[in-house]
Amino acid sequence: MDNDNPHLNKVQYSLIILISEMCISLSIYDYASSLVSTKRMEFSSSAPDSDEIAKLLNEAAQINYSHIRLIAESDNYSFVPITIFRAEDAQSLLNFVPKPDKIEWISYNTIAAWSCVNVFSLRPAVHNALKRLFPHTEIEHHLSYMLTDKVRLQTGNKLYVWIRAKALDVIALENGKLKLINSFPYSTAEDFAYHTLNVIENLALDVDKCNVTLLNSEKREGVKEVLEKYVIVNSL
């Protein structure tokens, strides 16, 4: 991405920044929400400090985008109904998920369309770097983004699966209603297929009629091909 590019300095372009365990992905979209370009930047380790993250993002922070979204992957999250959520209870709601090794920054996203709130935590290095460069922009958990932008309000049964390097995140709909949001570790394409099919079986969904939509399928070679042997698979 080039700061001297006159096209990228026009306000009709928007930017999505996705921070995962091993890299940062930048995606630029035009005014019609069509993808213009992408860029992937690898971290030097699995736990980069805030300075490294900020350095990788510094160029993007200098460009005048019409809109910027900050998406961060994290294992630690908890979805609760919007009707019972209280901000002062955010930290206690994460007591039901595995504790991280170190103290993490805790926040939440309200997802009005699905009447729920996602409480989540991030490594302080990620939070500090993003707030240093984009102090007025909300940080979204990757499953908040997935539920808001990728999961359509609809009828019927469907699974949406966000693919990470070592985990898959499943959002399951039954008759158009949220039935399950959960994550599972995996190491092979066969593991991935097992967990996906196990969700379908445990929810008593019809495997022949339950469509599975994969997000980020390009991250793990062979996952889609193995899963297609058992269910109808689409990719986003």
C-alpha positions in Angstrom: 0.0 0.0 0.0 1.4 3.4 -1.0 0.7 6.7 0.7 1.4 8.5 -2.5 -1.3 6.6 -4.4 -4.0 9.3 -5.0 -6.7 6.6 -5.2 -6.0 5.3 -1.7 -6.2 8.8 -0.2 -9.7 9.3 -1.4 -12.3 9.0 1.4 -14.5 6.5 -0.4 -12.1 3.7 0.5 -12.5 1.7 3.7 -10.0 -0.5 5.5 -10.5 -3.7 7.6 -7.6 -4.7 9.8 -7.6 -8.3 11.1 -5.1 -9.3 13.7 -4.6 -13.0 14.2 -2.1 -15.0 16.1 0.6 -15.0 13.5 -0.1 -12.0 11.3 -2.0 -8.9 10.4 -4.2 -8.8 7.3 -5.3 -5.6 5.6 -8.2 -5.4 3.2 -9.2 -2.3 1.3 -12.7 -1.9 -0.1 -14.1 0.7 -2.5 -17.4 2.7 -2.1 -19.3 -0.3 -3.5 -17.8 -2.6 -0.9 -15.8 -4.4 -3.5 -12.4 -5.7 -2.4 -9.6 -3.6 -4.0 -6.5 -5.0 -2.4 -5.2 -7.1 0.5 -1.9 -7.3 2.3 -0.6 -9.9 4.9 2.2 -9.0 7.3 3.7 -11.8 9.5 4.8 -11.3 13.1 8.3 -12.2 14.2 6.9 -14.4 16.9 3.5 -15.7 18.2 3.5 -13.0 20.9 4.6 -9.7 19.3 4.8 -6.7 21.5 2.8 -3.5 21.0 5.7 -1.7 19.2 6.0 -4.4 16.6 2.2 -4.4 15.9 2.2 -0.6 15.8 5.1 -0.5 13.4 3.4 -2.9 11.0 0.3 -0.8 11.1 1.8 2.6 11.0 1.6 3.1 7.2 -2.1 2.2 7.2 -2.8 4.6 10.0 -1.5 7.5 7.8 -4.0 7.0 5.0 -7.3 8.9 5.1 -9.9 6.1 4.9 -13.6 6.8 5.0 -14.0 4.0 7.6 -11.7 1.7 9.5 -12.6 -1.5 11.3 -10.4 -3.2 13.8 -10.9 -7.0 14.1 -8.9 -9.2 16.5 -9.0 -12.9 16.9 -9.1 -14.2 20.5 -9.9 -17.6 22.2 -11.5 -15.9 25.2 -15.1 -14.8 24.7 -18.6 -15.3 26.0 -21.9 -14.4 24.3 -24.8 -13.4 26.6 -28.3 -12.1 25.9 -28.5 -8.4 25.6 -31.4 -8.2 28.1 -29.3 -9.4 31.0 -25.9 -7.9 30.2 -24.4 -5.2 32.5 -21.1 -3.6 31.6 -19.9 -3.9 35.2 -20.2 -7.7 35.0 -18.1 -8.1 31.9 -15.0 -9.5 33.6 -17.0 -12.0 35.7 -18.7 -13.3 32.5 -15.3 -14.5 31.3 -14.9 -16.7 34.4 -16.7 -19.4 32.4 -14.0 -19.6 29.7 -10.4 -20.9 30.1 -8.2 -18.4 31.9 -5.3 -16.8 29.8 -1.8 -17.1 31.2 -1.5 -13.4 31.7 -3.8 -10.5 32.5 -5.7 -9.4 29.4 -7.7 -6.4 28.3 -11.5 -7.0 28.5 -14.2 -5.4 26.4 -17.4 -6.2 24.7 -19.4 -5.7 21.5 -23.1 -5.2 21.3 -24.8 -7.1 18.4 -28.3 -5.7 18.3 -29.5 -7.6 15.3 -29.0 -10.9 17.2 -29.9 -9.4 20.7 -26.6 -10.4 22.3 -23.4 -9.1 23.6 -20.0 -10.6 23.1 -17.6 -10.1 26.1 -14.0 -10.9 25.1 -10.4 -10.3 26.1 -7.3 -9.5 24.1 -3.6 -9.4 24.8 -2.6 -6.0 26.1 0.0 -5.6 23.3 -2.8 -5.9 20.7 -5.1 -3.5 22.5 -2.3 -0.9 23.2 -1.1 -0.9 19.6 -4.5 -0.5 18.1 -5.5 2.3 20.6 -2.3 4.1 20.0 -2.9 4.3 16.3 -6.7 4.3 16.2 -7.8 5.8 19.5 -11.4 6.4 18.5 -12.2 3.2 16.7 -13.9 0.3 18.4 -12.1 -3.0 18.5 -14.3 -5.9 17.4 -13.8 -9.6 18.3 -13.6 -11.7 15.2 -16.8 -13.6 16.1 -18.6 -10.2 16.6 -17.6 -9.2 13.1 -18.6 -12.6 11.8 -22.0 -12.5 13.4 -22.6 -8.9 12.3 -21.3 -9.0 8.8 -21.3 -12.6 7.6 -24.2 -14.4 9.2 -27.4 -13.5 7.5 -30.8 -13.3 9.3 -32.6 -16.2 7.7 -34.8 -19.2 8.2 -33.5 -22.8 8.1 -30.4 -24.6 9.5 -26.9 -23.5 8.7 -23.3 -23.5 10.1 -20.8 -20.7 9.7 -17.2 -21.6 10.4 -14.4 -19.2 10.9 -11.1 -20.9 10.2 -8.1 -20.0 12.3 -4.6 -21.5 12.2 -5.2 -23.9 15.1 -9.0 -23.5 15.8 -12.4 -23.4 14.2 -15.2 -21.2 15.4 -18.7 -22.4 14.8 -21.9 -20.4 14.7 -24.9 -22.7 14.2 -28.4 -21.6 13.3 -31.5 -23.7 13.8 -34.6 -22.5 12.1 -32.9 -19.2 11.7 -32.2 -18.8 15.5 -28.8 -18.8 17.2 -28.3 -22.3 18.6 -24.5 -22.5 19.3 -21.4 -20.4 19.2 -18.3 -22.4 20.1 -14.7 -23.0 19.2 -12.7 -26.2 18.8 -9.0 -26.9 18.4 -7.8 -28.9 15.4 -4.6 -29.9 13.6 -5.7 -31.7 10.5 -8.4 -31.4 7.9 -9.9 -34.6 9.3 -10.0 -33.1 12.8 -11.8 -30.1 11.3 -14.4 -32.2 9.5 -14.9 -34.3 12.7 -15.7 -31.2 14.9 -18.0 -29.7 12.2 -20.0 -33.0 11.7 -20.1 -33.5 15.5 -21.8 -30.1 15.9 -24.4 -31.1 13.3 -25.0 -34.4 14.9 -25.3 -33.0 18.5 -27.8 -30.4 17.4 -29.8 -33.1 15.5 -29.6 -31.1 12.3 -30.2 -32.9 8.9 -26.7 -33.3 7.4 -28.2 -33.4 3.9 -29.9 -30.1 4.3 -27.6 -28.2 6.6 -25.3 -25.9 4.6 -21.8 -25.1 5.9 -20.2 -21.7 5.0 -16.5 -21.4 5.6 -14.7 -18.2 6.2 -10.9 -18.0 5.6 -10.8 -21.4 3.9 -7.7 -20.3 2.1 -5.8 -20.4 5.4 -5.8 -24.2 5.7 -5.3 -26.3 2.6 -7.5 -29.4 2.2 -10.1 -28.4 4.9 -12.8 -27.6 2.4 -12.1 -30.6 0.2 -12.4 -33.1 3.1 -15.6 -31.5 4.5 -17.2 -31.5 1.1 -17.3 -35.3 1.2 -20.0 -35.1 3.9 -21.9 -31.8 3.6 -22.8 -28.9 1.3 -20.0 -26.4 1.6 -19.7 -22.7 0.6 -16.9 -20.2 1.1 -16.9 -16.5 1.8 
